[in-house]
Amino acid sequence: DQQVKQNSPSLSVQEGRISILNCDYTNSMFDYFLWYKKYPAEGPTFLISISSIKDKNEDGRFTVFLNKSAKHLSLHIVPSQPGDSAVYFCAASNANAGKSTFGDGTTLTVKP
Amino acid sequence: DAGVIQSPRHEVTEMGQEVTLRCKPISGHDYLFWYRQTMMRGLELLIYFNNNVPIDDSGMPEDRFSAKMPNASFSTLKIQPSEPRDSAVYFCASSLLRGQPQHFGDGTRLSIL
């Protein structure tokens, strides 16, 4: 049973446009959500997070939205840049658990 | 600041050999995680430690896999004997506190022939 799902394996957008990456979860105990970015031959790097007490968190061009009733979160990148081309992982955790559960990732390609 | 350091970056070995992957977490981080990434299974957690103590090893595939953390600055993941299906990229990560963002190493690409 996959508790964190990223249903789109890939996404392609034009430079300057908005990129929207989606993530769904099934475990209602999750209360902290994270996005990581991964370039080839490197480890994932933390990008942005959101606590379940919020529905939005913004950091520069990156905004994460959380819809608890739908058990859905999304990452918006505006404007998208070619350097944003990478694999994006959604992850979820619980305050009482030390570990995070990761989705399978979405490969974003931003075309110049 | 030095990040999480993994060695070796690449390992190619023959089936049946023992493989040892190494990890140095970020100083002061209390949590250490071992992950495996494959095309079929994505990024899966194998085991994690808190203050050098294994907390959850439910992701370890089988008895051929073992992990240790003898001190706060070093951890190993061993596979003995190795099999071709163990070929994957293995990541180590550490975090300061429970549930907080993890800092990943650049991984070890393991190929078992």
Backbone of each chain as ProteinMPNN parsed JSONL, in Angstrom:
{"seq_chain_A": "DQQVKQNSPSLSVQEGRISILNCDYTNSMFDYFLWYKKYPAEGPTFLISISSIKDKNEDGRFTVFLNKSAKHLSLHIVPSQPGDSAVYFCAASNANAGKSTFGDGTTLTVKP", "coords_chain_A": {"N_chain_A": [[0.853, -1.184, 0.0], [0.838, 1.987, -1.092], [1.536, 4.862, 0.507], [2.085, 7.47, -0.114], [1.622, 9.156, -3.016], [2.663, 10.067, -6.243], [1.227, 10.814, -8.992], [1.882, 11.613, -11.539], [4.412, 10.761, -13.589], [6.04, 12.377, -15.102], [6.566, 15.769, -16.216], [6.303, 18.463, -18.403], [7.171, 21.761, -19.073], [7.072, 25.149, -20.338], [9.71, 27.515, -20.203], [9.363, 30.145, -17.869], [6.683, 29.769, -17.479], [4.112, 28.418, -15.267], [4.839, 25.686, -13.114], [3.227, 22.86, -11.896], [3.227, 20.496, -9.503], [1.942, 17.492, -8.279], [0.721, 15.679, -5.392], [-0.52, 12.972, -3.546], [-1.817, 11.606, -0.502], [-2.483, 8.923, 1.793], [-2.524, 8.333, 4.479], [-3.929, 9.538, 7.309], [-2.614, 10.313, 9.546], [-0.328, 11.633, 8.923], [1.404, 14.657, 9.349], [3.203, 16.47, 8.494], [4.788, 17.739, 5.704], [6.939, 17.444, 2.91], [8.96, 18.655, 0.228], [11.385, 17.536, -2.04], [14.168, 18.053, -4.194], [15.866, 16.556, -6.882], [18.825, 16.212, -8.642], [20.467, 14.548, -11.406], [22.801, 12.021, -10.481], [23.183, 13.057, -7.972], [22.285, 13.412, -4.482], [18.905, 13.69, -3.138], [17.735, 17.002, -2.386], [16.486, 19.092, 0.148], [13.634, 21.119, -0.348], [11.191, 22.611, 0.264], [8.745, 22.844, 2.881], [5.697, 21.962, 4.662], [3.53, 22.339, 7.385], [0.786, 20.567, 8.861], [-0.915, 22.345, 10.049], [-1.079, 24.507, 8.517], [-2.153, 25.846, 5.323], [-0.757, 26.756, 3.254], [2.504, 27.489, 2.097], [5.182, 29.572, 1.363], [8.111, 30.193, -0.524], [10.064, 32.172, -2.037], [10.161, 31.497, -5.422], [8.784, 29.202, -5.074], [5.917, 27.521, -3.945], [3.989, 25.727, -1.661], [0.981, 24.007, -1.411], [-1.537, 22.786, 0.739], [-4.164, 20.559, 1.03], [-6.008, 19.332, 3.316], [-8.432, 17.963, 3.64], [-8.788, 16.719, 1.242], [-6.552, 15.241, 1.217], [-4.246, 16.016, -0.196], [-1.471, 17.544, -1.747], [0.329, 20.192, -3.337], [2.969, 21.452, -5.373], [3.972, 24.536, -6.485], [5.746, 26.193, -8.968], [6.878, 29.229, -9.872], [8.248, 31.91, -11.69], [8.892, 29.154, -13.909], [12.148, 27.803, -14.455], [14.877, 26.779, -16.591], [16.855, 25.572, -15.0], [15.373, 24.398, -13.047], [14.725, 21.929, -13.86], [14.482, 18.671, -12.937], [14.147, 15.819, -10.735], [11.355, 15.651, -8.668], [10.507, 14.962, -5.409], [7.877, 14.111, -3.286], [7.241, 14.008, 0.191], [6.136, 12.624, 3.301], [5.479, 12.873, 6.802], [5.109, 12.011, 10.289], [4.72, 13.649, 13.395], [5.401, 12.07, 15.521], [6.912, 10.089, 14.508], [10.08, 9.034, 13.354], [10.708, 8.834, 10.697], [10.308, 9.546, 7.155], [7.921, 9.13, 4.538], [8.262, 8.532, 1.164], [7.169, 9.655, -2.084], [7.125, 8.402, -5.505], [8.284, 10.202, -7.181], [8.412, 12.938, -9.547], [9.418, 13.773, -12.728], [10.493, 16.791, -13.787], [10.675, 18.813, -16.604], [11.9, 21.718, -17.86], [11.551, 23.698, -20.543], [13.606, 25.767, -22.569]], "CA_chain_A": [[0.0, 0.0, 0.0], [1.69, 3.165, -1.212], [0.879, 5.896, 1.284], [2.337, 8.76, -0.757], [1.591, 8.902, -4.453], [2.821, 11.124, -7.227], [0.638, 10.09, -10.119], [2.464, 12.023, -12.812], [5.847, 10.463, -13.606], [6.8, 13.431, -15.752], [5.867, 17.02, -16.527], [7.115, 19.344, -19.24], [6.6, 23.111, -19.157], [7.9, 26.151, -21.002], [10.351, 28.487, -19.323], [8.556, 31.316, -17.561], [5.316, 29.379, -17.112], [3.988, 27.792, -13.958], [4.896, 24.223, -12.983], [2.423, 22.369, -10.765], [3.478, 19.083, -9.22], [0.911, 17.038, -7.349], [1.029, 14.573, -4.496], [-1.65, 12.525, -2.731], [-1.435, 10.702, 0.574], [-3.628, 8.18, 2.319], [-2.438, 8.206, 5.93], [-4.403, 10.767, 7.946], [-1.723, 10.641, 10.657], [0.744, 12.5, 8.446], [1.152, 16.047, 9.716], [4.301, 17.311, 8.023], [4.988, 17.349, 4.313], [8.162, 18.035, 2.384], [9.337, 18.457, -1.161], [12.809, 17.46, -2.306], [14.558, 18.118, -5.596], [17.027, 15.689, -7.128], [19.512, 16.245, -9.928], [21.163, 13.28, -11.691], [24.068, 11.721, -9.812], [23.245, 13.721, -6.671], [21.216, 13.042, -3.579], [17.821, 14.675, -3.026], [17.937, 18.144, -1.488], [15.246, 19.639, 0.681], [13.201, 22.313, -1.056], [10.202, 23.367, 1.013], [7.887, 21.971, 3.67], [4.488, 22.56, 5.199], [2.909, 21.645, 8.495], [-0.65, 20.373, 8.638], [-1.699, 23.446, 10.61], [-1.132, 25.536, 7.488], [-2.581, 25.364, 4.011], [0.109, 27.327, 2.222], [3.817, 27.969, 2.52], [5.811, 30.169, 0.187], [9.536, 30.501, -0.41], [10.52, 32.647, -3.345], [9.354, 31.019, -6.553], [8.174, 27.924, -4.711], [4.795, 27.558, -3.004], [3.341, 24.437, -1.449], [-0.401, 24.096, -0.943], [-2.001, 21.563, 1.378], [-5.609, 20.395, 1.179], [-6.093, 18.182, 4.223], [-9.659, 17.186, 3.44], [-8.583, 15.895, 0.046], [-5.261, 14.551, 1.381], [-3.555, 16.382, -1.426], [-0.631, 18.73, -1.734], [0.9, 20.521, -4.639], [4.11, 22.369, -5.405], [3.907, 25.454, -7.603], [7.002, 26.887, -9.264], [6.558, 30.346, -10.747], [8.199, 31.28, -13.007], [9.774, 28.004, -14.068], [13.422, 28.081, -15.121], [15.512, 25.522, -17.04], [17.574, 24.973, -13.873], [14.432, 23.669, -12.196], [14.583, 20.58, -14.408], [14.979, 17.732, -11.932], [13.099, 14.95, -10.187], [10.804, 16.213, -7.441], [9.91, 13.964, -4.532], [7.009, 14.497, -2.192], [7.434, 13.136, 1.345], [5.22, 12.902, 4.403], [5.888, 12.271, 8.061], [4.286, 12.254, 11.466], [5.561, 14.23, 14.441], [5.839, 11.033, 16.451], [7.722, 9.101, 13.799], [11.338, 9.616, 12.906], [10.958, 8.634, 9.277], [9.409, 10.096, 6.148], [7.53, 8.25, 3.442], [8.47, 9.257, -0.09], [6.529, 9.274, -3.329], [8.04, 7.883, -6.514], [8.939, 11.302, -7.863], [7.958, 13.459, -10.833], [10.507, 14.401, -13.468], [10.107, 18.065, -14.393], [11.544, 19.349, -17.65], [11.555, 23.087, -18.225], [12.146, 23.949, -21.864], [13.943, 27.187, -22.795]], "C_chain_A": [[0.894, 1.24, 0.0], [0.975, 4.334, -0.544], [1.066, 7.291, 0.71], [2.469, 8.508, -2.259], [1.792, 10.167, -5.262], [2.418, 10.502, -8.554], [1.196, 10.481, -11.481], [3.96, 11.729, -12.797], [6.666, 11.594, -14.205], [5.9, 14.621, -16.065], [6.816, 17.883, -17.343], [6.424, 20.698, -19.352], [7.592, 24.04, -19.861], [8.493, 27.094, -19.949], [9.446, 29.696, -19.115], [7.126, 30.985, -17.151], [5.305, 28.749, -15.725], [4.122, 26.272, -14.074], [4.085, 23.842, -11.743], [2.652, 20.87, -10.628], [2.54, 18.652, -8.107], [1.333, 15.807, -6.553], [-0.212, 14.241, -3.675], [-1.152, 11.581, -1.642], [-2.682, 10.051, 1.148], [-3.663, 8.14, 3.848], [-2.82, 9.526, 6.604], [-3.538, 11.171, 9.146], [-0.557, 11.526, 10.214], [0.422, 13.95, 8.803], [2.283, 16.99, 9.283], [4.692, 16.794, 6.653], [6.169, 18.122, 3.727], [8.277, 17.771, 0.888], [10.865, 18.485, -1.264], [13.018, 17.526, -3.81], [15.814, 17.279, -5.781], [17.526, 15.861, -8.552], [20.201, 14.899, -10.145], [22.499, 13.196, -10.966], [24.266, 12.496, -8.505], [22.138, 13.172, -5.779], [20.109, 14.072, -3.598], [18.204, 15.804, -2.081], [16.583, 18.716, -1.094], [14.912, 20.954, -0.001], [12.284, 23.18, -0.202], [9.333, 22.38, 1.778], [6.647, 22.719, 4.124], [3.961, 21.688, 6.327], [1.413, 21.55, 8.253], [-1.509, 21.484, 9.243], [-1.799, 24.608, 9.614], [-1.729, 24.96, 6.211], [-1.728, 25.927, 2.884], [1.44, 27.729, 2.847], [4.569, 28.404, 1.274], [7.279, 30.46, 0.467], [10.041, 30.887, -1.795], [9.595, 32.189, -4.453], [8.553, 29.757, -6.233], [7.071, 28.113, -3.663], [4.221, 26.152, -2.889], [1.959, 24.701, -0.86], [-0.815, 22.747, -0.365], [-3.514, 21.602, 1.516], [-5.833, 19.135, 2.013], [-7.327, 17.329, 3.971], [-9.516, 16.261, 2.24], [-7.327, 15.045, 0.152], [-4.402, 14.766, 0.129], [-2.668, 17.598, -1.177], [-0.026, 18.95, -3.109], [2.05, 21.512, -4.454], [3.991, 23.217, -6.658], [5.258, 26.144, -7.757], [6.683, 27.977, -10.287], [7.619, 31.449, -10.618], [9.173, 30.113, -13.088], [11.027, 28.405, -14.852], [14.053, 26.752, -15.556], [16.269, 24.807, -15.918], [16.678, 24.233, -12.9], [14.22, 22.239, -12.691], [15.273, 19.583, -13.489], [13.848, 16.764, -11.603], [12.656, 15.538, -8.856], [10.089, 15.105, -6.666], [9.05, 14.655, -3.481], [7.259, 13.512, -1.045], [6.496, 13.559, 2.46], [5.721, 12.226, 5.668], [4.895, 12.627, 9.157], [5.195, 12.726, 12.581], [6.108, 13.177, 15.394], [6.72, 9.982, 15.805], [9.0, 9.769, 13.319], [11.52, 9.601, 11.414], [9.926, 9.349, 8.421], [9.098, 9.028, 5.12], [7.563, 9.048, 2.16], [7.565, 8.743, -1.198], [7.582, 8.828, -4.336], [8.731, 8.965, -7.333], [8.273, 11.679, -9.184], [9.133, 14.151, -11.496], [9.987, 15.643, -14.181], [11.148, 18.482, -15.422], [11.032, 20.735, -18.006], [12.301, 23.43, -19.508], [12.408, 25.432, -22.063], [13.076, 27.793, -23.899]], "O_chain_A": [[1.61, 1.506, 0.965], [-0.092, 4.746, -1.0], [0.291, 8.197, 1.015], [3.324, 7.742, -2.702], [1.174, 11.199, -5.002], [3.184, 9.752, -9.159], [1.006, 9.764, -12.464], [4.705, 12.381, -12.065], [7.839, 11.764, -13.871], [4.678, 14.508, -16.164], [7.993, 18.014, -17.007], [5.241, 20.775, -19.683], [8.784, 23.748, -19.959], [7.855, 27.418, -18.947], [8.841, 30.206, -20.059], [6.438, 31.81, -16.55], [6.348, 28.572, -15.095], [3.596, 25.655, -15.001], [4.246, 24.436, -10.677], [2.316, 20.087, -11.516], [2.368, 19.36, -7.115], [2.174, 15.016, -6.978], [-0.88, 15.142, -3.166], [-0.183, 10.848, -1.839], [-3.791, 10.565, 1.005], [-4.724, 7.934, 4.439], [-2.103, 10.519, 6.476], [-3.716, 12.257, 9.698], [0.128, 12.108, 11.056], [-0.696, 14.415, 8.585], [2.308, 18.16, 9.664], [4.901, 15.598, 6.451], [6.363, 19.302, 4.018], [7.753, 16.786, 0.369], [11.536, 19.326, -0.666], [12.163, 17.113, -4.593], [16.713, 17.293, -4.94], [16.789, 15.69, -9.523], [20.489, 14.186, -9.183], [23.228, 14.182, -10.857], [25.382, 12.581, -7.993], [21.186, 12.552, -6.252], [20.327, 15.206, -4.023], [18.91, 15.589, -1.096], [15.663, 18.805, -1.907], [15.783, 21.799, -0.21], [12.572, 24.355, 0.027], [9.196, 21.223, 1.381], [6.551, 23.94, 3.993], [3.95, 20.461, 6.233], [0.842, 22.361, 7.524], [-2.708, 21.552, 8.973], [-2.522, 25.576, 9.852], [-1.803, 23.744, 6.039], [-1.943, 25.618, 1.712], [1.495, 28.238, 3.967], [4.592, 27.7, 0.264], [7.641, 30.915, 1.552], [10.395, 30.033, -2.608], [8.394, 32.459, -4.428], [7.74, 29.308, -7.041], [7.266, 28.772, -2.641], [3.997, 25.476, -3.893], [1.795, 25.503, 0.059], [-0.482, 21.697, -0.915], [-4.076, 22.558, 2.052], [-5.846, 18.021, 1.489], [-7.27, 16.104, 4.078], [-10.059, 15.157, 2.226], [-7.061, 14.219, -0.72], [-3.914, 13.825, -0.496], [-3.057, 18.546, -0.495], [0.108, 18.032, -3.918], [2.081, 22.293, -3.503], [3.917, 22.687, -7.767], [5.835, 26.621, -6.78], [6.276, 27.692, -11.413], [7.869, 31.893, -9.497], [10.185, 30.106, -12.387], [10.977, 29.222, -15.772], [13.786, 25.714, -14.949], [16.32, 23.578, -15.889], [17.165, 23.52, -12.023], [13.596, 21.431, -12.003], [16.486, 19.639, -13.286], [12.739, 16.88, -12.126], [13.487, 15.882, -8.015], [9.207, 14.417, -7.181], [9.451, 15.648, -2.874], [7.464, 12.322, -1.281], [6.108, 14.724, 2.547], [6.311, 11.146, 5.619], [3.979, 13.427, 8.97], [6.325, 12.253, 12.702], [7.16, 13.371, 16.004], [7.22, 9.084, 16.482], [8.993, 10.935, 12.926], [12.402, 10.287, 10.898], [8.839, 9.705, 8.877], [9.907, 8.136, 4.864], [6.962, 10.119, 2.072], [7.235, 7.558, -1.252], [8.78, 8.87, -4.056], [9.657, 8.678, -8.092], [7.653, 10.846, -9.846], [9.771, 15.017, -10.896], [9.143, 15.551, -15.072], [12.347, 18.5, -15.143], [9.879, 20.903, -18.402], [13.532, 23.447, -19.542], [11.551, 26.265, -21.768], [13.222, 28.972, -24.22]]}, "seq_chain_B": "DAGVIQSPRHEVTEMGQEVTLRCKPISGHDYLFWYRQTMMRGLELLIYFNNNVPIDDSGMPEDRFSAKMPNASFSTLKIQPSEPRDSAVYFCASSLLRGQPQHFGDGTRLSIL", "coords_chain_B": {"N_chain_B": [[30.072, 24.067, 5.601], [30.359, 20.584, 5.979], [28.6, 18.183, 4.141], [26.532, 15.225, 4.167], [28.519, 12.424, 3.854], [29.265, 9.909, 1.629], [30.723, 6.758, 0.885], [31.918, 4.022, -1.11], [31.588, 6.067, -4.143], [30.936, 4.695, -6.392], [30.477, 1.232, -6.972], [31.447, -1.804, -8.18], [30.961, -5.165, -8.327], [31.291, -8.737, -8.06], [28.712, -11.178, -8.021], [27.907, -12.684, -4.939], [29.968, -11.665, -3.471], [31.016, -9.769, -0.574], [29.682, -6.631, 0.25], [30.343, -3.38, 1.358], [28.997, -0.417, 2.352], [29.528, 2.995, 3.164], [28.96, 5.687, 5.472], [29.063, 9.028, 6.542], [27.479, 11.019, 8.704], [26.04, 14.363, 9.025], [27.593, 16.379, 11.411], [26.3, 16.361, 14.668], [23.749, 15.708, 13.983], [20.989, 13.745, 14.888], [19.613, 11.683, 13.719], [19.867, 9.026, 11.395], [19.585, 7.719, 8.167], [19.135, 5.027, 5.87], [18.624, 4.541, 2.463], [17.325, 2.971, -0.505], [17.37, 3.265, -3.975], [15.606, 2.352, -6.787], [14.532, 1.698, -10.166], [12.182, 0.257, -10.238], [11.091, 0.268, -7.621], [11.335, 2.768, -6.607], [12.254, 5.262, -4.182], [13.154, 3.798, -1.356], [12.946, 3.318, 2.138], [15.347, 1.748, 4.076], [16.442, 1.353, 6.688], [16.537, 3.109, 9.836], [18.327, 5.1, 12.211], [18.431, 6.371, 15.55], [20.27, 8.416, 17.543], [22.384, 6.567, 17.289], [21.148, 4.129, 17.653], [19.369, 1.467, 16.207], [16.159, 2.017, 14.975], [14.012, 1.393, 13.268], [13.934, -1.219, 11.205], [12.418, -2.349, 9.308], [12.361, -2.125, 6.577], [14.533, -3.406, 5.553], [15.606, -5.682, 3.192], [16.218, -8.473, 3.443], [17.917, -11.077, 5.302], [20.456, -10.884, 4.348], [21.221, -8.32, 4.348], [22.653, -5.884, 6.45], [23.009, -3.348, 8.938], [24.973, -0.98, 10.686], [25.77, 1.288, 13.333], [28.281, 2.355, 14.797], [29.186, 4.63, 16.093], [28.461, 8.16, 16.527], [29.321, 9.357, 14.226], [29.55, 7.668, 12.081], [28.409, 5.141, 9.882], [27.566, 1.923, 8.57], [26.451, -0.04, 5.81], [25.908, -3.298, 5.023], [26.074, -5.909, 2.64], [25.785, -9.239, 2.292], [25.704, -12.504, 1.207], [26.193, -10.69, -1.862], [23.792, -10.033, -4.504], [22.71, -9.928, -7.96], [20.239, -8.548, -8.057], [20.459, -6.694, -6.097], [21.549, -4.494, -7.129], [21.581, -1.049, -7.337], [21.005, 2.415, -6.431], [22.273, 3.554, -3.459], [21.383, 5.523, -0.789], [22.427, 7.587, 1.889], [21.203, 9.461, 4.606], [20.822, 12.23, 6.867], [19.301, 13.754, 9.752], [18.529, 16.525, 11.875], [16.552, 16.585, 13.878], [13.652, 14.682, 14.923], [11.561, 13.846, 12.231], [12.269, 16.084, 10.79], [13.598, 17.979, 7.911], [15.632, 15.999, 5.79], [19.078, 15.523, 5.112], [20.776, 14.531, 2.369], [23.33, 12.274, 1.244], [25.41, 11.926, -1.709], [25.065, 9.43, -2.674], [25.694, 5.902, -3.343], [26.435, 4.154, -6.149], [25.668, 0.989, -6.875], [26.65, -1.915, -8.472], [26.026, -5.194, -9.149], [27.461, -7.907, -10.553]], "CA_chain_B": [[29.675, 22.875, 6.364], [30.396, 19.351, 5.22], [27.333, 17.489, 4.11], [26.612, 13.789, 4.39], [29.55, 11.88, 2.969], [29.143, 8.481, 1.38], [31.774, 6.121, 0.093], [32.424, 4.668, -2.322], [30.55, 6.625, -5.013], [30.567, 3.616, -7.302], [31.012, -0.069, -6.581], [31.098, -2.889, -9.083], [31.514, -6.388, -7.759], [30.658, -9.957, -8.553], [27.717, -11.848, -7.181], [28.459, -13.511, -3.872], [30.947, -10.915, -2.686], [30.505, -8.87, 0.45], [29.725, -5.212, -0.101], [30.196, -2.489, 2.508], [28.784, 0.99, 2.031], [29.869, 3.793, 4.337], [28.289, 6.974, 5.567], [29.385, 9.939, 7.635], [26.384, 12.009, 8.753], [26.383, 15.717, 9.439], [27.874, 16.423, 12.837], [25.213, 16.869, 15.501], [22.454, 15.149, 13.589], [20.656, 12.593, 15.72], [18.952, 10.638, 12.945], [20.557, 8.587, 10.196], [18.706, 6.886, 7.348], [19.646, 4.365, 4.671], [17.612, 4.349, 1.436], [17.72, 2.353, -1.759], [16.573, 3.759, -5.091], [15.58, 1.559, -8.009], [13.475, 2.116, -11.091], [10.938, -0.46, -9.952], [10.54, 0.497, -6.286], [11.512, 4.162, -6.199], [13.13, 5.528, -3.053], [12.606, 3.061, -0.228], [13.714, 3.369, 3.379], [15.804, 0.435, 4.53], [16.605, 1.356, 8.134], [17.017, 4.364, 10.362], [18.897, 5.113, 13.56], [18.339, 7.566, 16.376], [21.358, 8.356, 18.532], [23.166, 5.354, 17.031], [20.349, 2.935, 17.93], [18.417, 1.185, 15.132], [14.78, 2.218, 15.403], [13.079, 0.713, 12.372], [14.654, -1.911, 10.121], [11.409, -3.118, 8.588], [12.597, -2.028, 5.142], [15.682, -4.221, 5.143], [14.988, -6.706, 2.346], [16.396, -9.831, 3.95], [19.026, -11.212, 6.245], [21.743, -10.588, 3.708], [21.485, -6.906, 4.599], [22.806, -5.495, 7.849], [23.487, -1.979, 9.101], [25.478, -0.67, 12.019], [26.192, 2.657, 13.598], [29.097, 2.207, 15.999], [29.292, 5.913, 16.775], [27.615, 9.209, 15.951], [29.862, 9.91, 12.992], [29.857, 6.637, 11.092], [27.473, 4.035, 9.736], [27.818, 1.039, 7.443], [25.417, -0.94, 5.31], [26.607, -4.438, 4.43], [25.304, -6.914, 1.921], [26.593, -10.454, 2.236], [26.363, -12.293, -0.074], [25.476, -9.792, -2.776], [23.12, -10.637, -5.649], [22.468, -8.918, -9.008], [19.051, -7.736, -7.78], [20.813, -5.655, -5.137], [22.055, -3.348, -7.885], [20.73, 0.114, -7.075], [21.727, 3.525, -5.807], [22.009, 3.553, -2.027], [21.576, 6.842, -0.202], [22.43, 7.815, 3.323], [20.71, 10.793, 4.936], [20.752, 12.498, 8.304], [18.49, 14.903, 10.133], [18.817, 17.02, 13.209], [15.493, 16.206, 14.8], [12.637, 13.769, 14.419], [10.635, 14.35, 11.229], [12.762, 17.285, 10.115], [14.188, 17.703, 6.6], [16.808, 15.159, 5.775], [20.185, 15.905, 4.249], [21.208, 13.307, 1.706], [24.597, 12.168, 0.547], [25.265, 11.797, -3.165], [24.719, 8.059, -3.008], [26.635, 4.902, -3.87], [25.84, 3.365, -7.233], [26.151, -0.382, -6.71], [26.36, -2.853, -9.554], [26.428, -6.565, -8.835], [27.501, -8.635, -11.825]], "C_chain_B": [[29.746, 21.646, 5.475], [29.03, 18.705, 5.29], [27.519, 16.038, 4.496], [27.583, 13.2, 3.368], [29.378, 10.372, 2.855], [30.335, 7.98, 0.583], [31.504, 4.627, -0.01], [31.291, 5.296, -3.125], [30.047, 5.567, -5.994], [31.219, 2.326, -6.805], [30.499, -1.093, -7.587], [31.758, -4.146, -8.534], [30.742, -7.583, -8.282], [29.695, -10.539, -7.517], [28.417, -12.735, -6.148], [29.457, -12.789, -2.996], [30.246, -10.082, -1.618], [30.699, -7.428, 0.011], [29.518, -4.389, 1.173], [30.099, -1.052, 2.026], [28.947, 1.799, 3.311], [29.209, 5.163, 4.298], [28.776, 7.744, 6.775], [28.296, 11.0, 7.671], [26.911, 13.394, 9.108], [26.537, 15.74, 10.962], [26.701, 17.037, 13.611], [23.841, 16.354, 15.13], [22.192, 13.861, 14.355], [20.074, 11.416, 14.94], [19.759, 10.312, 11.695], [19.685, 7.566, 9.486], [19.505, 6.25, 6.201], [18.467, 4.11, 3.732], [18.217, 3.596, 0.261], [16.793, 2.887, -2.848], [16.723, 2.852, -6.293], [14.458, 2.075, -8.902], [12.135, 1.501, -10.693], [10.281, -0.009, -8.649], [10.726, 1.925, -5.794], [12.497, 4.271, -5.052], [12.526, 4.858, -1.82], [13.544, 3.108, 0.978], [14.075, 1.953, 3.812], [15.818, 0.365, 6.062], [16.912, 2.775, 8.575], [17.413, 4.23, 11.836], [18.563, 6.443, 14.24], [19.383, 7.447, 17.475], [22.078, 7.017, 18.499], [22.396, 4.058, 17.265], [19.389, 2.685, 16.768], [16.991, 1.242, 15.65], [13.798, 1.403, 14.563], [13.874, 0.097, 11.237], [13.683, -2.718, 9.273], [11.602, -3.07, 7.069], [13.782, -2.829, 4.649], [15.158, -5.448, 4.417], [15.087, -8.123, 2.918], [17.653, -9.875, 4.792], [20.386, -10.932, 5.627], [22.165, -9.136, 3.955], [21.631, -6.668, 6.102], [23.364, -4.076, 7.899], [23.917, -1.774, 10.542], [25.786, 0.813, 12.112], [26.989, 2.638, 14.901], [29.31, 3.497, 16.775], [28.521, 6.968, 16.004], [28.099, 9.713, 14.605], [30.092, 8.879, 11.906], [28.789, 5.554, 11.086], [27.864, 3.207, 8.524], [26.559, 0.266, 7.093], [26.138, -2.063, 4.583], [25.621, -5.354, 3.74], [26.218, -8.124, 1.758], [25.7, -11.686, 2.247], [25.534, -11.404, -0.987], [24.885, -10.573, -3.95], [22.856, -9.544, -6.696], [21.269, -8.028, -8.712], [19.296, -6.67, -6.711], [21.349, -4.405, -5.837], [21.072, -2.189, -7.772], [21.632, 1.266, -6.667], [21.299, 3.557, -4.34], [22.354, 4.935, -1.474], [21.594, 6.753, 1.319], [21.95, 9.245, 3.552], [20.755, 10.977, 6.445], [19.858, 13.696, 8.553], [18.761, 15.248, 11.584], [17.81, 16.499, 14.234], [14.511, 15.265, 14.117], [11.745, 14.472, 13.396], [11.102, 15.561, 10.454], [13.392, 16.963, 8.765], [15.484, 16.918, 6.701], [17.832, 15.707, 4.778], [20.775, 14.616, 3.682], [22.656, 13.416, 1.222], [24.338, 11.986, -0.948], [25.077, 10.354, -3.623], [25.901, 7.199, -3.44], [25.903, 4.117, -4.947], [26.468, 1.984, -7.201], [25.706, -1.245, -7.876], [26.913, -4.219, -9.174], [26.331, -7.388, -10.129], [27.244, -10.126, -11.656]], "O_chain_B": [[29.251, 21.659, 4.348], [28.385, 18.678, 6.338], [28.536, 15.663, 5.08], [27.472, 13.455, 2.169], [29.349, 9.657, 3.857], [30.877, 8.68, -0.273], [30.926, 4.033, 0.9], [30.126, 5.067, -2.803], [28.874, 5.558, -6.37], [32.34, 2.324, -6.296], [29.297, -1.23, -7.813], [32.968, -4.177, -8.308], [29.671, -7.443, -8.873], [29.875, -10.392, -6.308], [29.382, -13.436, -6.453], [29.763, -13.245, -1.894], [29.069, -9.74, -1.732], [31.742, -7.058, -0.527], [28.621, -4.675, 1.966], [31.008, -0.539, 1.374], [28.562, 1.36, 4.395], [28.94, 5.715, 3.232], [28.891, 7.207, 7.876], [28.201, 11.808, 6.748], [28.082, 13.562, 9.448], [25.714, 15.19, 11.695], [26.185, 18.094, 13.248], [22.878, 16.54, 15.874], [23.062, 12.996, 14.456], [20.044, 10.29, 15.436], [20.271, 11.207, 11.022], [19.121, 6.667, 10.11], [20.42, 6.857, 5.646], [17.449, 3.546, 4.133], [19.431, 3.581, 0.057], [15.577, 2.951, -2.663], [17.834, 2.611, -6.765], [13.56, 2.789, -8.455], [11.089, 2.141, -10.797], [9.056, 0.087, -8.573], [10.317, 2.255, -4.681], [13.446, 3.494, -4.95], [11.502, 5.306, -1.304], [14.76, 2.959, 0.852], [13.214, 1.078, 3.902], [15.272, -0.566, 6.653], [17.471, 3.562, 7.811], [16.911, 3.385, 12.577], [18.432, 7.483, 13.594], [19.378, 6.488, 18.246], [22.346, 6.411, 19.537], [22.961, 2.979, 17.087], [18.662, 3.597, 16.375], [16.654, 0.596, 16.642], [12.866, 0.799, 15.094], [14.426, 0.812, 10.401], [14.083, -3.666, 8.597], [11.048, -3.906, 6.356], [14.009, -2.919, 3.442], [14.344, -6.186, 4.971], [14.117, -8.879, 2.87], [18.351, -8.877, 4.975], [21.368, -10.76, 6.349], [23.332, -8.782, 3.787], [20.851, -7.174, 6.91], [24.103, -3.658, 7.007], [23.323, -2.307, 11.479], [26.027, 1.489, 11.112], [26.44, 2.875, 15.977], [29.583, 3.466, 17.975], [27.984, 6.685, 14.933], [27.37, 10.423, 13.912], [30.756, 9.168, 10.911], [28.324, 5.108, 12.135], [28.428, 3.73, 7.562], [25.726, -0.037, 7.947], [26.891, -1.818, 3.64], [24.492, -5.547, 4.192], [27.29, -8.033, 1.159], [24.988, -11.897, 3.229], [24.308, -11.375, -0.888], [25.396, -11.623, -4.34], [22.787, -8.365, -6.352], [21.279, -6.854, -9.083], [18.427, -5.837, -6.455], [21.572, -3.378, -5.196], [19.886, -2.33, -8.073], [22.85, 1.122, -6.568], [20.109, 3.583, -4.03], [23.459, 5.444, -1.665], [20.881, 5.959, 1.933], [22.266, 10.139, 2.767], [20.73, 10.008, 7.203], [19.677, 14.545, 7.681], [19.157, 14.41, 12.394], [18.18, 16.035, 15.312], [14.54, 15.081, 12.9], [11.232, 15.56, 13.657], [10.406, 16.023, 9.549], [13.693, 15.801, 8.49], [16.312, 17.151, 7.582], [17.479, 16.274, 3.744], [21.211, 13.735, 4.422], [23.133, 14.488, 0.848], [23.191, 11.904, -1.387], [24.946, 10.088, -4.818], [26.952, 7.699, -3.843], [24.875, 3.493, -4.684], [27.659, 1.828, -7.467], [24.525, -1.292, -8.217], [28.106, -4.376, -8.913], [25.256, -7.537, -10.709], [27.247, -10.868, -12.637]]}, "name": "protein", "num_of_chains": 2, "seq": "DQQVKQNSPSLSVQEGRISILNCDYTNSMFDYFLWYKKYPAEGPTFLISISSIKDKNEDGRFTVFLNKSAKHLSLHIVPSQPGDSAVYFCAASNANAGKSTFGDGTTLTVKPDAGVIQSPRHEVTEMGQEVTLRCKPISGHDYLFWYRQTMMRGLELLIYFNNNVPIDDSGMPEDRFSAKMPNASFSTLKIQPSEPRDSAVYFCASSLLRGQPQHFGDGTRLSIL"}
